[in-house]
Amino acid sequence: MESLNASQTTGANPDVETSSADYLGRFSGPAGRYFLQRQAAVFWKLLDRTPAGRVLDVGGAHGQLAPLLAERGWTVTVHGTSPVCESNLRELHGVRDCSFLLGPLEAIPAPDRGYDMVVAIRLLTHVEDWKGVLAELCRTSSRELVFDFPSTRGINALTPLLFTAKKRYEGNTRTYRNFSRAELEECLLSHGFRPVAWSGQLVLPMVLHRMTGAIAPLRWIEALADAIGLAPAYGSPVLVRAVREPNR
């Protein structure tokens, strides 16, 4: 998640971009691999002992979670807004052990509570109607919801000051919307879901890791921040796990 504010979000179909070869290149170097390792570690920590079942990976044609979920026994369906997403998922990312569901983000062609868990990674921050998309994620999940977002807490609050440097260094940086936990919790509760765990991934700016190739000293700082609870509380991006409230 690489940028700035609500007025500059990517638009209706950010998953086409995140499934692309250009976006894949952002995770090919040492820093990119480190980001994916941190994301996976926090994701599985949040899930804890959650039993495997049917999962819908909304906007997940980037292939970052689908194979990991399949390896752990989940029956995976990846959702995408364009046939290009499926093509990239299968051919570019080599993910074939899953089904594919084509449809818009605002009206996912899935039944109410059709999946045990719904996940959405690197998505919500890049859509304009984030409340509408979050409502769809809630509607299609019978049990759990996991998604990520860039936080207004910690160093990430300096995003507007860092954006110019990020754009100059990364070139293909996309804009995004930062979220507070309070606004997301309010929206989740209105759709019958209660957040039960929040965890930030990195305390240092992602661009700093990219510029240095995720050198060991920075990774040591991140490990220490994680161990003392600083990263979970103030890091970004944040992964949140929410569960459906009884009788909702």
C-alpha positions as CSV (number, residue, x, y, z in Angstrom):
1,M,0.0,0.0,0.0
2,E,1.9,2.9,-1.3
3,S,0.3,6.3,-1.0
4,L,-2.0,9.0,0.1
5,N,-5.6,10.0,0.6
6,A,-9.3,9.3,-0.1
7,S,-9.6,11.9,-2.9
8,Q,-6.8,10.2,-4.9
9,T,-7.8,6.5,-4.7
10,T,-7.3,4.3,-7.7
11,G,-11.0,3.6,-8.6
12,A,-13.4,0.8,-9.0
13,N,-11.1,-2.0,-10.1
14,P,-7.8,-1.9,-8.2
15,D,-7.5,-5.7,-8.3
16,V,-6.7,-5.5,-12.0
17,E,-3.6,-3.5,-11.1
18,T,-2.6,-5.7,-8.1
19,S,-2.8,-8.8,-10.4
20,S,-0.4,-7.3,-13.0
21,A,3.2,-8.1,-13.8
22,D,4.1,-4.5,-12.8
23,Y,2.7,-5.0,-9.3
24,L,4.3,-8.4,-9.0
25,G,7.7,-6.7,-9.6
26,R,7.2,-4.7,-6.4
27,F,7.6,-7.9,-4.4
28,S,10.4,-9.5,-6.4
29,G,13.4,-8.0,-4.5
30,P,14.5,-8.4,-0.9
31,A,12.2,-5.8,0.5
32,G,9.2,-7.2,-1.4
33,R,9.9,-10.7,-0.2
34,Y,10.2,-9.4,3.4
35,F,6.9,-7.6,3.2
36,L,5.2,-10.8,2.0
37,Q,6.8,-12.8,4.8
38,R,5.6,-10.3,7.4
39,Q,2.1,-10.2,5.9
40,A,1.9,-14.0,6.0
41,A,3.2,-14.3,9.6
42,V,0.7,-11.7,10.9
43,F,-2.1,-13.3,8.9
44,W,-1.6,-16.7,10.4
45,K,-1.1,-15.3,13.8
46,L,-4.5,-13.6,13.6
47,L,-6.2,-16.7,12.4
48,D,-4.8,-18.8,15.2
49,R,-6.8,-22.0,15.5
50,T,-9.5,-21.0,13.0
51,P,-10.6,-24.3,11.3
52,A,-10.3,-24.4,7.6
53,G,-13.4,-24.2,5.4
54,R,-14.5,-22.3,2.3
55,V,-12.8,-19.0,1.8
56,L,-13.4,-16.2,-0.7
57,D,-10.3,-14.1,-1.5
58,V,-11.8,-10.9,-2.8
59,G,-9.6,-9.0,-5.3
60,G,-7.0,-11.7,-4.6
61,A,-5.7,-12.3,-8.2
62,H,-2.3,-11.1,-7.0
63,G,-1.9,-14.6,-5.6
64,Q,-0.4,-13.6,-2.3
65,L,-2.7,-15.6,0.0
66,A,-4.6,-18.1,-2.2
67,P,-1.8,-20.7,-2.4
68,L,-1.0,-20.4,1.3
69,L,-4.7,-20.9,2.2
70,A,-4.9,-23.9,-0.1
71,E,-1.9,-25.5,1.5
72,R,-3.6,-25.2,4.9
73,G,-6.7,-27.0,3.8
74,W,-9.0,-24.2,2.8
75,T,-11.2,-24.5,-0.3
76,V,-10.3,-21.3,-2.1
77,T,-12.3,-19.1,-4.4
78,V,-10.5,-16.0,-5.8
79,H,-12.7,-13.1,-6.8
80,G,-11.8,-10.7,-9.6
81,T,-13.5,-7.9,-11.5
82,S,-12.1,-8.7,-14.9
83,P,-11.1,-11.8,-16.9
84,V,-7.6,-10.3,-16.9
85,C,-7.5,-11.1,-13.2
86,E,-8.0,-14.8,-13.7
87,S,-5.5,-14.9,-16.6
88,N,-2.9,-13.2,-14.4
89,L,-3.7,-15.4,-11.4
90,R,-3.3,-18.6,-13.5
91,E,-0.5,-17.7,-15.9
92,L,1.5,-14.9,-14.2
93,H,1.3,-16.1,-10.6
94,G,0.8,-19.8,-11.3
95,V,-2.1,-20.3,-8.9
96,R,-4.4,-23.0,-10.1
97,D,-5.5,-24.8,-7.0
98,C,-8.6,-22.6,-6.6
99,S,-11.8,-21.5,-8.2
100,F,-12.4,-18.1,-9.8
101,L,-15.4,-15.8,-9.4
102,L,-15.9,-13.0,-11.8
103,G,-17.9,-9.9,-10.8
104,P,-17.9,-6.3,-9.5
105,L,-16.7,-5.4,-6.1
106,E,-19.9,-3.6,-5.3
107,A,-22.1,-6.6,-6.0
108,I,-20.1,-9.8,-5.6
109,P,-22.0,-12.7,-7.3
110,A,-22.0,-14.9,-4.2
111,P,-24.9,-15.8,-1.9
112,D,-25.3,-14.2,1.5
113,R,-23.0,-16.0,4.0
114,G,-21.8,-18.2,1.2
115,Y,-18.3,-18.6,2.6
116,D,-16.9,-19.4,6.0
117,M,-14.3,-16.7,5.7
118,V,-13.8,-13.7,3.4
119,V,-10.4,-12.1,3.0
120,A,-9.3,-8.9,1.1
121,I,-5.7,-8.0,1.0
122,R,-4.3,-4.8,-0.7
123,L,-7.8,-3.8,-1.8
124,L,-10.0,-1.7,0.5
125,T,-7.6,1.2,0.6
126,H,-7.7,1.7,-3.2
127,V,-11.5,1.8,-3.7
128,E,-13.6,5.0,-3.4
129,D,-16.8,3.3,-2.0
130,W,-14.9,1.5,0.7
131,K,-18.1,1.3,2.9
132,G,-20.0,-0.4,0.1
133,V,-17.2,-2.9,-0.6
134,L,-16.8,-3.7,3.1
135,A,-20.6,-4.3,3.3
136,E,-20.2,-6.8,0.5
137,L,-17.3,-8.6,2.3
138,C,-19.5,-8.9,5.4
139,R,-22.6,-10.0,3.5
140,T,-20.8,-12.9,1.8
141,S,-19.1,-14.2,5.0
142,S,-20.9,-16.5,7.5
143,R,-18.2,-16.6,10.1
144,E,-15.0,-14.5,9.7
145,L,-13.5,-11.6,7.8
146,V,-9.9,-10.6,7.4
147,F,-8.6,-7.6,5.6
148,D,-5.8,-5.0,5.7
149,F,-5.5,-1.2,5.6
150,P,-2.9,1.5,6.1
151,S,-3.3,3.0,9.5
152,T,-3.5,6.7,10.7
153,R,-1.4,5.7,13.7
154,G,2.3,5.7,14.1
155,I,4.8,6.8,11.5
156,N,2.3,6.0,8.8
157,A,0.5,9.2,9.9
158,L,3.3,11.0,8.1
159,T,2.2,9.6,4.7
160,P,1.5,13.0,3.1
161,L,5.1,14.1,3.9
162,L,6.6,10.9,2.6
163,F,4.5,10.5,-0.6
164,T,6.7,12.7,-2.8
165,A,9.8,10.7,-1.9
166,K,8.0,7.4,-2.4
167,K,6.7,8.5,-5.8
168,R,10.2,9.6,-6.9
169,Y,11.8,6.4,-5.8
170,E,9.1,3.8,-6.7
171,G,7.8,5.4,-9.8
172,N,4.6,3.3,-10.0
173,T,3.3,4.3,-6.5
174,R,-0.4,4.3,-6.2
175,T,-2.4,6.5,-3.9
176,Y,-4.4,5.1,-1.1
177,R,-6.7,6.0,1.8
178,N,-5.5,5.8,5.4
179,F,-8.1,4.5,7.9
180,S,-8.6,4.8,11.7
181,R,-9.6,1.7,13.6
182,A,-12.6,3.6,15.0
183,E,-14.2,4.2,11.6
184,L,-13.7,0.7,10.4
185,E,-15.0,-0.8,13.6
186,E,-18.2,1.4,13.3
187,C,-18.8,0.1,9.8
188,L,-18.1,-3.5,10.7
189,L,-20.5,-3.4,13.7
190,S,-23.2,-1.9,11.5
191,H,-23.0,-5.1,9.3
192,G,-23.0,-7.5,12.2
193,F,-19.2,-8.1,12.6
194,R,-17.1,-7.4,15.6
195,P,-13.3,-6.9,15.3
196,V,-11.5,-9.3,17.6
197,A,-7.8,-8.7,16.6
198,W,-5.8,-5.9,15.0
199,S,-2.1,-6.2,14.2
200,G,0.2,-3.8,12.4
201,Q,3.0,-5.3,10.3
202,L,5.8,-2.7,10.1
203,V,6.7,0.3,12.2
204,L,9.2,1.8,9.7
205,P,8.0,3.2,6.4
206,M,7.8,0.7,3.6
207,V,9.8,3.0,1.3
208,L,12.7,2.9,3.7
209,H,12.8,-0.9,3.5
210,R,12.6,-0.6,-0.3
211,M,15.4,1.9,-0.6
212,T,17.8,-0.1,1.6
213,G,16.8,-3.6,0.3
214,A,15.4,-4.5,3.7
215,I,18.8,-4.6,5.3
216,A,19.3,-6.6,8.5
217,P,19.4,-3.7,10.9
218,L,16.0,-2.5,9.8
219,R,14.6,-6.0,10.0
220,W,16.0,-6.3,13.6
221,I,14.2,-3.1,14.5
222,E,11.0,-4.5,13.2
223,A,11.5,-7.8,15.1
224,L,12.1,-5.9,18.3
225,A,9.0,-3.7,17.7
226,D,7.0,-6.8,17.1
227,A,8.3,-8.5,20.2
228,I,7.4,-5.5,22.5
229,G,4.0,-4.9,21.0
230,L,4.9,-1.7,19.2
231,A,4.3,-3.0,15.7
232,P,1.0,-4.7,16.5
233,A,-0.3,-1.5,18.1
234,Y,1.2,1.2,15.9
235,G,2.5,-0.5,12.7
236,S,1.1,-0.4,9.2
237,P,-0.4,-1.9,7.1
238,V,-2.8,-3.4,9.7
239,L,-4.5,-6.7,9.4
240,V,-7.8,-7.0,11.2
241,R,-9.9,-10.1,11.9
242,A,-13.6,-9.7,12.6
243,V,-16.2,-12.3,13.5
244,R,-19.9,-12.3,12.9
245,E,-22.0,-11.5,15.9
246,P,-24.5,-14.0,17.2
247,N,-28.0,-13.6,15.7
248,R,-26.7,-11.1,13.1
